[in-house]
């Protein structure tokens, strides 16, 4: 494989192997052709001048602009946002291809440093806008329809008004950000990517070792789990330092901003009311016994065990075929499911496979996990996978491709309005998974195959809903405890274990060392309290899919319109055409009942 700057990066066979077929790599040239691309140099120079020019033209003058002048100001701001986003997307994606490459890390850091310096003069923009009276802004929106289109952006900015600091302090925080959370995030990423695990004499990275937890052979699963615990244990002091520092930094900023809770900033960013998140959290916790506890008791019986160990949680079922799903089959499965829903969905997804928009292989130094990065509205998203050919990897492809389709559709809103709040950002991804699962289930040849599919889907839903709410509770406890003082690794371990038994149920035994498994989860580091968005998205999609199954006329068109809206509408407005309302506590029970209904089907197959 060649990287986007045409320098050799990995062995040609490293990304796949004969069993999986040829796995695609990113072609980042739609962003820039390389670090030394003249277009990148041009854009960086333009950005420096554009930021200085913007500040010279508008600082101290926003309150006096008429509607036409305000529109021009917003469009100039959007262009700056686009160019900065394009540069950082390129630098970030190259870095995630190989986080242990010092040159890539330096390039990303240098880009971040320069862009932070260039954009510091823009800090006034939000601060001044938030000092304009509501009736004055409303009059501007009424006078110009093109400006009124940006109203949701103004509303989100103004949600931060009660938490805004002085202009000088806001500029300081902006400047300091490169040596604050982002620096600790980078340390975490590089540490995780550089960890080495040895299982049965074979040296593995974290993805390969975590993959052992889904092996049919129980001894391999146990060996993987114990090696994860050993390595996490050896590094737990560093991970505790990262969490202590980030939680304390957040506490300091939250205190200055007078945030009522550590979670409040995330709720504001997600454009979701705290009581809605609390209703979701309470509904899921109340459902633990009829969801995860009930399912894992079934799984215990299938595996023929007295108790489940943590390495059995994601074990395949005894009747499950051990086979690798080659990349062409994974592509066909997902694309057929998308096409059956609506051919338009498959058309949007097609270029991801054919134009270098997916990086699928497991490679040395590559970031673990999977994501879809929207880059900027004028380019296209990129999807990253670590594809190992497991059935779950097919569902991950369906999930991330759903994000990609959503991001392509939302790009029509433009740079400032295309970004979807995290609570709604999981809608298309989880819906894509559901379409793929339903197609596989409909084509199942017998009850044994149906059982494996149902169990796999239930486990995915438990991981998405139950596990993520348990993670959310862990974060809430962690940030609350850090406010009382420094946390030792043992303190954090204890908080982690306090949510595990409650969420997974009495059937589990927790091995020594499992208490450190909080250490590798990136969301806690990169995006505090992000995790509830997964449960929000799953519950929302379950309710949405129920409407689809009822045969609602014009559902597909309404669905595409919802995705096209991007961040231009509140969740209440987006869900209204489907007769759904996330502020109604009963809404979450509707979503959770789909999971319990699938467990009912599994129990029926037992009788």
matplotlib code that plots the C-alpha trace (Angstrom):
import matplotlib.pyplot as plt

x = [0.0, 1.1, 0.0, -1.4, 2.0, 3.3, 5.7, 5.7, 3.9, 3.0, 3.6, 1.2, -0.3, -0.7, -4.2, -6.0, -4.7, -6.0, -9.0, -10.4, -9.7, -8.2, -9.2, -9.5, -7.2, -7.9, -7.1, -6.8, -6.0, -9.5, -8.3, -4.6, -2.1, 0.5, 2.1, 4.0, 1.0, 1.0, -2.7, -2.2, 0.5, -1.9, -4.8, -2.7, -1.5, -5.0, -6.3, -3.8, -4.8, -8.5, -8.6, -6.7, -8.9, -12.1, -11.1, -10.1, -13.4, -15.8, -14.4, -16.3, -18.8, -21.2, -24.0, -24.1, -24.5, -27.6, -29.0, -27.1, -23.8, -24.4, -25.0, -21.7, -20.0, -21.4, -20.5, -16.9, -16.8, -18.1, -15.4, -12.7, -14.2, -14.2, -10.6, -9.4, -11.5, -10.1, -6.5, -7.2, -9.2, -6.2, -3.7, -5.9, -6.8, -3.1, -2.2, -4.9, -3.5, -0.3, -0.4, 3.1, 4.7, 6.6, 6.4, 2.6, 2.2, 4.5, 2.6, -0.7, 0.6, 2.2, -1.1, -3.1, -0.7, -0.7, -4.5, -5.0, -2.8, -4.5, -8.1, -7.4, -8.5, -11.9, -12.8, -14.6, -17.3, -19.3, -18.7, -20.0, -23.0, -24.1, -24.1, -26.6, -30.2, -32.7, -35.1, -32.3, -31.3, -34.9, -35.3, -32.2, -33.6, -36.9, -35.2, -33.2, -34.3, -30.7, -29.5, -32.5, -31.3, -28.4, -30.6, -30.0, -26.2, -27.0, -29.3, -26.6, -24.1, -26.5, -27.2, -23.7, -24.5, -24.9, -21.5, -19.5, -16.3, -14.6, -13.1, -9.6, -10.2, -11.9, -8.9, -6.6, -8.5, -8.5, -4.7, -4.0, -6.1, -3.2, -1.3, -4.5, -7.0, -5.8, -2.2, -3.5, -5.7, -2.7, -0.7, -3.5, -3.8, -0.1, 0.1, -2.8, -1.6, 1.9, 0.8, 2.1, 0.4, 1.8, -0.6, 0.7, 4.0, 2.4, 2.8, -0.4, -1.7, -4.8, -7.2, -5.9, -6.0, -9.5, -10.5, -9.5, -12.5, -14.8, -13.0, -14.9, -12.0, -12.6, -9.0, -8.0, -10.6, -9.3, -5.7, -6.6, -8.5, -5.7, -3.1, -5.2, -5.5, -1.7, -0.8, -3.5, -2.3, 1.3, 0.1, -2.7, -0.8, -0.4, -4.0, -5.1, -2.9, -4.6, -8.1, -7.2, -5.8, -8.6, -11.4, -9.7, -9.2, -12.9, -13.9, -11.9, -13.4, -16.9, -16.5, -15.4, -18.3, -20.8, -21.9, -24.4, -23.1, -20.1, -22.6, -24.2, -21.7, -22.3, -26.1, -25.7, -23.5, -25.9, -28.9, -30.7, -32.4, -30.8, -34.2, -34.4, -31.0, -32.0, -35.2, -33.2, -30.7, -33.4, -35.4, -32.3, -31.1, -34.7, -34.6, -31.3, -33.0, -35.3, -32.5, -28.9, -29.5, -32.1, -30.0, -26.8, -28.6, -29.7, -26.1, -24.8, -27.1, -26.1, -22.4, -23.0, -21.4, -22.2, -21.2, -19.9, -16.5, -15.8, -14.2, -17.5, -19.5, -18.9, -18.2, -19.8, -22.5, -21.6, -23.7, -22.2, -20.1, -16.5, -15.9, -14.4, -16.5, -14.5, -14.6, -16.6, -19.3, -19.5, -19.9, -22.6, -24.5, -24.6, -25.3, -28.1, -29.7, -29.4, -30.8, -33.8, -34.7, -34.2, -31.9, -30.9, -29.3, -27.1, -26.2, -24.9, -22.9, -21.3, -18.4, -17.1, -16.0, -14.8, -13.1, -10.8, -13.2, -12.8, -9.6, -10.4, -7.3, -5.7, -2.2, 0.7, 0.2, -3.3, -5.8, -8.1, -11.9, -13.9, -15.3, -16.8, -15.2, -17.3, -14.2, -15.9, -19.1, -17.4, -15.5, -16.9, -16.6, -14.0, -14.7, -12.1, -12.5, -10.3, -11.8, -11.0, -13.8, -16.0, -19.8, -19.7, -17.3, -20.0, -22.3, -19.6, -19.3, -23.1, -22.9, -20.1, -21.4, -24.7, -22.8, -21.2, -24.6, -25.9, -22.9, -23.1, -26.8, -26.3, -23.4, -26.0, -26.6, -23.1, -20.3, -21.9, -25.3, -24.2, -22.9, -25.5, -25.7, -24.3, -27.7, -28.9, -25.6, -26.1, -29.5, -28.4, -25.6, -27.8, -30.6, -28.1, -27.2, -30.9, -31.5, -28.6, -29.6, -33.3, -32.1, -29.8, -32.6, -35.1, -32.7, -31.8, -32.0, -33.0, -33.7, -30.1, -29.0, -31.9, -30.9, -27.3, -28.4, -30.9, -28.3, -25.7, -28.2, -29.3, -25.6, -24.9, -27.9, -26.9, -23.4, -24.9, -27.6, -26.8, -23.0, -23.0, -25.4, -23.2, -20.2, -22.1, -22.8, -19.1, -18.1, -20.7, -19.1, -15.6, -16.1, -18.0, -15.3, -12.5, -14.1, -13.3, -9.6, -7.0, -8.1, -5.7, -5.9, -7.6, -10.2, -11.0, -11.0, -13.6, -15.8, -15.6, -16.5, -19.5, -21.3, -20.3, -22.2, -25.3, -25.4, -24.2, -26.0, -25.5, -24.5, -21.0, -17.8, -15.2, -11.6, -8.8, -7.5, -10.9, -11.1, -8.6, -10.6, -11.8, -8.3, -8.6, -12.0, -11.2, -14.6, -13.9, -10.7, -11.7, -15.4, -16.6, -20.2, -20.4, -21.4, -25.1, -25.4, -25.1, -28.0, -30.0, -29.4, -30.3, -33.5, -34.5, -33.8, -35.7, -38.7, -38.2, -37.8, -41.1, -42.8, -41.1, -42.3, -45.8, -45.7, -46.0, -46.6, -43.6, -41.3, -38.2, -38.6, -39.3, -36.2, -33.9, -35.3, -34.5, -30.9, -30.6, -31.5, -28.1, -27.9, -30.5, -33.4, -34.0, -34.7, -38.3, -38.9, -37.1, -39.1, -42.5, -43.2, -42.9, -45.3, -42.4, -41.3, -38.1, -39.2, -42.0, -40.6, -42.7, -40.7, -37.6, -39.7, -40.9, -37.3, -36.3, -39.3, -37.8, -34.7, -36.8, -39.0, -35.9, -35.0, -38.6, -38.0, -34.8, -36.6, -39.3, -36.7, -35.5, -39.0]
y = [0.0, 3.6, 6.4, 9.6, 11.2, 8.3, 7.0, 3.3, 2.6, -1.0, -4.4, -5.0, -8.0, -6.3, -5.1, -8.3, -11.7, -14.3, -15.3, -11.8, -10.6, -7.2, -4.7, -1.0, 1.7, 5.4, 7.7, 11.1, 13.0, 14.5, 16.5, 17.0, 14.9, 15.0, 17.0, 19.1, 19.7, 23.2, 23.4, 22.7, 25.4, 27.8, 27.1, 27.5, 30.9, 31.9, 30.9, 33.1, 36.1, 35.3, 35.0, 38.3, 40.0, 38.7, 40.1, 43.4, 43.8, 42.6, 42.7, 45.2, 45.8, 42.8, 44.5, 47.3, 45.0, 44.9, 41.6, 41.6, 42.4, 39.7, 37.2, 38.1, 37.8, 34.3, 33.1, 34.3, 32.6, 29.4, 29.5, 29.8, 26.9, 24.8, 25.4, 24.8, 21.6, 20.4, 20.8, 19.1, 16.3, 15.5, 15.7, 13.7, 10.9, 10.4, 10.2, 7.6, 5.4, 5.1, 6.8, 5.5, 7.3, 10.3, 12.3, 12.0, 12.9, 16.0, 17.1, 16.9, 18.8, 21.5, 21.9, 22.1, 24.6, 26.9, 26.8, 27.5, 30.5, 31.7, 31.3, 32.9, 36.3, 34.7, 34.0, 37.4, 36.1, 33.9, 36.3, 39.3, 37.5, 36.4, 39.9, 41.0, 41.2, 38.5, 40.9, 42.5, 39.1, 38.1, 41.3, 40.4, 36.9, 38.3, 40.7, 38.0, 34.4, 33.4, 34.6, 32.9, 29.6, 29.9, 30.5, 27.0, 27.9, 31.1, 29.2, 26.7, 29.5, 31.3, 28.2, 28.9, 32.5, 31.8, 30.0, 32.5, 33.9, 37.2, 37.8, 37.6, 34.3, 32.7, 33.6, 32.2, 28.9, 28.7, 29.3, 26.9, 24.0, 22.5, 21.7, 20.8, 18.1, 17.5, 16.8, 14.3, 12.7, 12.3, 10.7, 8.3, 7.4, 6.8, 4.7, 2.5, 2.0, 1.2, -1.5, -4.9, -8.1, -11.7, -14.6, -18.1, -16.7, -14.4, -10.6, -8.7, -5.1, -4.2, -4.9, -8.4, -9.1, -7.8, -9.9, -13.0, -12.4, -13.4, -16.7, -20.0, -21.6, -20.6, -21.1, -18.5, -16.1, -16.5, -16.1, -12.9, -11.5, -12.3, -10.7, -7.6, -7.4, -7.9, -5.1, -2.7, -3.4, -2.5, 0.8, 1.6, 4.5, 6.3, 5.8, 7.0, 10.1, 10.8, 10.5, 12.5, 15.3, 15.5, 15.2, 18.0, 20.2, 19.8, 20.5, 23.8, 25.0, 23.9, 25.8, 28.9, 28.5, 27.8, 24.6, 22.9, 19.4, 17.8, 16.4, 19.8, 20.9, 17.6, 18.1, 21.6, 20.4, 17.7, 20.1, 17.7, 18.5, 17.0, 15.5, 13.6, 12.0, 11.2, 9.6, 7.4, 6.5, 5.6, 3.5, 1.5, 0.9, -0.2, -2.6, -4.3, -7.4, -8.0, -7.3, -8.1, -10.2, -12.4, -12.7, -13.7, -16.3, -17.8, -17.6, -19.3, -22.3, -22.4, -22.4, -25.1, -23.1, -22.6, -19.0, -16.7, -15.1, -11.8, -13.5, -15.3, -12.1, -11.8, -15.5, -17.0, -19.6, -23.3, -23.8, -20.8, -21.6, -20.4, -18.8, -15.6, -13.3, -12.1, -8.5, -8.9, -10.8, -8.2, -5.5, -7.4, -8.2, -4.5, -3.1, -5.5, -4.6, -0.9, -1.4, -3.3, -0.4, 2.1, 1.9, 5.5, 4.5, 2.0, 4.6, 6.9, 4.2, 2.8, 5.4, 4.5, 1.1, 2.3, 5.6, 5.0, 6.3, 3.2, 2.1, -1.5, -3.5, -4.0, -2.6, -1.8, 1.5, 2.1, 3.5, 0.8, 0.7, 2.2, 5.6, 7.7, 11.1, 13.7, 15.8, 19.0, 19.5, 20.2, 16.9, 13.6, 11.4, 8.7, 5.4, 3.6, 0.0, -2.7, -5.5, -9.1, -11.0, -11.7, -11.4, -8.5, -6.8, -6.9, -5.1, -2.6, -1.9, -1.5, 0.9, 3.1, 3.2, 4.4, 7.3, 7.9, 8.0, 10.4, 12.7, 12.8, 13.7, 16.3, 18.0, 19.9, 22.0, 23.5, 23.4, 25.1, 23.3, 19.8, 18.6, 16.5, 16.5, 13.3, 12.1, 12.1, 11.3, 7.6, 7.4, 6.3, 4.1, 2.0, 2.0, 0.6, -2.1, -3.0, -3.2, -5.5, -7.7, -8.0, -9.0, -11.7, -12.9, -13.1, -15.3, -17.6, -21.2, -22.8, -22.2, -22.7, -19.9, -17.7, -18.2, -17.2, -14.1, -13.1, -13.7, -11.6, -8.7, -8.8, -8.8, -5.8, -4.0, -4.8, -3.5, -0.3, 0.4, -1.4, -1.2, 2.4, 3.5, 1.6, 3.5, 6.8, 6.0, 5.2, 8.6, 10.4, 8.6, 9.3, 13.0, 13.4, 11.6, 13.6, 16.8, 15.5, 14.9, 12.9, 9.3, 6.4, 3.6, 1.5, 4.2, 4.3, 0.5, 0.4, 2.9, 0.7, -2.5, -0.7, -0.5, -3.8, -6.3, -4.1, -3.9, -7.4, -9.3, -12.0, -14.7, -13.2, -13.8, -11.0, -12.2, -10.4, -7.7, -6.9, -3.9, -2.1, -2.5, 1.1, 2.1, 1.5, 3.0, 6.1, 7.9, 8.6, 10.5, 12.1, 12.9, 12.8, 11.7, 10.9, 7.3, 8.0, 9.1, 5.4, 4.4, 7.4, 6.5, 2.8, 3.6, 6.2, 3.8, 1.0, 3.2, 4.5, 1.0, 0.0, 2.8, 1.5, -2.1, -0.8, 0.2, 4.0, 5.5, 7.6, 6.4, 6.2, 9.8, 11.1, 9.2, 10.8, 14.2, 13.7, 12.8, 15.7, 18.1, 17.5, 19.9, 22.3, 20.9, 19.9, 16.2, 17.0, 18.6, 15.8, 13.0, 14.7, 13.5, 9.9, 10.5, 10.1, 12.3, 11.6, 13.9, 11.4, 8.8, 6.1, 6.7, 4.9, 2.0, 1.6, 1.3, -1.1, -3.3, -4.2, -5.6, -7.6, -8.8, -10.3, -12.0, -13.4, -14.9, -16.5, -18.0, -19.3, -21.1, -22.8, -24.4]
z = [0.0, -0.6, 1.6, 0.2, 0.0, -2.1, 0.5, 1.3, 4.6, 5.0, 3.3, 0.5, 2.3, 5.7, 5.1, 4.4, 3.4, 0.9, 3.1, 3.3, -0.3, -1.2, 1.4, 0.4, 1.5, 1.8, -1.1, 0.7, -2.5, -2.5, 0.5, -0.4, -2.3, 0.5, 3.2, 0.7, -1.7, -3.1, -2.4, 1.3, 1.5, -0.4, 1.9, 5.1, 3.9, 2.9, 6.3, 8.1, 6.0, 6.1, 9.9, 10.4, 7.8, 9.4, 12.8, 11.3, 9.5, 12.2, 15.8, 17.9, 15.0, 14.9, 16.8, 14.2, 11.1, 9.0, 7.7, 4.5, 6.2, 8.9, 6.2, 4.5, 7.8, 8.5, 5.0, 5.5, 8.8, 7.2, 4.5, 7.2, 9.0, 5.8, 5.0, 8.5, 8.6, 5.4, 6.6, 9.9, 8.4, 6.1, 9.0, 11.3, 8.9, 7.9, 11.6, 12.3, 9.5, 11.6, 15.0, 15.8, 12.9, 14.4, 11.1, 10.9, 14.6, 14.1, 10.9, 12.7, 15.8, 13.6, 11.6, 14.9, 16.4, 13.3, 12.9, 16.6, 16.3, 13.2, 14.6, 18.0, 16.6, 15.7, 19.4, 19.5, 17.0, 19.3, 22.3, 20.5, 18.9, 22.3, 23.5, 20.8, 22.2, 21.0, 19.4, 17.4, 16.0, 15.4, 13.3, 11.2, 10.6, 9.6, 7.1, 5.2, 4.5, 3.6, 7.0, 8.8, 7.4, 9.9, 12.9, 14.4, 14.6, 16.4, 18.8, 19.7, 20.2, 22.4, 24.5, 25.9, 26.8, 30.6, 30.5, 28.5, 30.0, 29.3, 25.9, 27.3, 29.1, 26.1, 23.9, 26.6, 26.6, 22.8, 22.7, 25.5, 24.0, 22.1, 25.3, 27.2, 26.4, 22.8, 24.0, 26.6, 23.9, 21.6, 24.5, 25.1, 21.3, 20.9, 24.1, 23.1, 19.5, 20.8, 23.3, 22.6, 23.7, 23.5, 23.3, 22.7, 21.5, 19.0, 19.3, 18.7, 18.8, 20.8, 17.9, 17.4, 21.1, 21.6, 18.6, 20.6, 22.9, 20.0, 19.3, 19.4, 21.4, 25.1, 26.0, 23.4, 24.7, 28.3, 27.1, 25.3, 28.3, 30.8, 28.5, 28.1, 31.9, 32.3, 29.9, 31.1, 34.6, 33.7, 32.2, 34.5, 36.3, 33.0, 32.1, 35.6, 35.1, 31.8, 33.3, 36.4, 34.4, 31.9, 34.5, 36.6, 33.6, 32.8, 36.4, 36.4, 33.1, 34.2, 37.4, 35.6, 33.2, 36.0, 34.4, 36.8, 36.2, 34.4, 31.8, 31.0, 28.3, 26.4, 26.6, 25.3, 22.4, 21.6, 21.7, 24.0, 27.3, 30.5, 31.5, 28.2, 28.8, 32.4, 31.2, 28.8, 31.4, 34.0, 31.4, 30.5, 34.0, 35.0, 32.0, 32.9, 34.4, 31.3, 28.8, 29.7, 32.8, 31.0, 27.8, 29.5, 31.5, 28.2, 26.9, 30.0, 29.2, 25.6, 26.5, 29.2, 32.0, 35.6, 35.4, 32.7, 32.8, 31.1, 28.2, 27.5, 27.1, 23.3, 22.7, 19.6, 20.3, 20.1, 17.0, 15.3, 12.2, 12.5, 9.2, 7.8, 5.8, 2.9, 2.0, -1.3, 0.6, 3.3, 0.7, -1.1, 2.1, 3.2, -0.2, -0.9, 2.5, 1.7, -1.8, -0.6, 1.7, -1.2, -4.2, -3.6, -0.3, -2.1, -4.8, -2.1, -0.5, -3.7, -4.0, -0.6, -1.9, -5.4, -4.7, -1.8, 0.9, 3.1, 4.9, 6.1, 6.9, 10.3, 10.1, 12.4, 14.3, 12.8, 15.3, 16.8, 16.4, 13.5, 12.6, 9.8, 9.5, 7.6, 6.7, 5.2, 3.3, 0.0, 0.0, 1.3, 4.4, 5.0, 6.8, 8.9, 9.9, 11.3, 9.3, 10.5, 8.7, 11.7, 11.3, 13.7, 11.4, 8.7, 11.0, 11.8, 8.0, 7.9, 10.9, 9.6, 6.1, 7.5, 9.1, 5.7, 3.9, 6.5, 6.2, 2.4, 2.6, 5.3, 3.4, 1.3, 4.4, 4.1, 6.6, 9.6, 9.4, 8.2, 11.5, 13.4, 17.2, 18.6, 19.7, 16.1, 14.6, 15.4, 13.7, 10.2, 11.4, 13.7, 11.1, 8.5, 11.0, 11.5, 7.7, 7.3, 10.3, 9.1, 5.6, 7.1, 9.4, 6.5, 4.5, 7.4, 6.3, 9.6, 13.3, 14.3, 11.9, 13.0, 16.6, 15.9, 14.1, 16.8, 19.6, 17.7, 17.2, 20.9, 22.0, 19.7, 21.1, 24.7, 23.9, 22.3, 25.0, 28.3, 28.1, 27.0, 29.7, 32.2, 30.7, 31.1, 34.8, 35.2, 33.8, 36.0, 39.0, 37.9, 37.3, 40.6, 42.5, 40.9, 42.2, 45.7, 44.9, 43.0, 42.1, 42.5, 39.9, 42.5, 43.0, 39.3, 39.2, 42.0, 40.1, 37.0, 38.8, 40.6, 37.3, 35.8, 37.9, 37.9, 34.2, 33.2, 35.9, 38.5, 36.0, 35.6, 37.5, 37.1, 36.8, 38.6, 36.3, 34.7, 36.9, 34.6, 31.4, 31.6, 30.5, 26.8, 26.0, 23.9, 24.3, 28.0, 26.9, 23.6, 24.2, 27.9, 28.2, 24.4, 25.2, 25.9, 22.3, 21.3, 23.5, 22.4, 18.8, 19.3, 21.2, 18.6, 15.7, 17.3, 17.6, 14.1, 12.7, 14.4, 12.4, 9.2, 9.9, 10.3, 6.6, 7.0, 3.6, 2.2, 5.1, 2.9, 1.6, 5.1, 6.3, 3.7, 4.5, 8.1, 7.2, 4.8, 7.7, 9.3, 12.3, 11.0, 13.2, 16.8, 17.5, 18.3, 14.9, 13.0, 14.7, 14.5, 10.9, 12.2, 15.2, 17.6, 20.6, 22.5, 25.4, 26.2, 28.7, 27.0, 23.8, 25.4, 26.5, 22.9, 21.8, 24.6, 24.0, 20.6, 22.3, 24.8, 21.9, 20.2, 23.5, 23.6, 20.2, 21.4, 24.4, 22.0, 19.9, 23.1, 23.8]

ax = plt.figure().add_subplot(projection="3d")
ax.plot(x, y, z, "-o")
ax.set_aspect("equal")
plt.show()
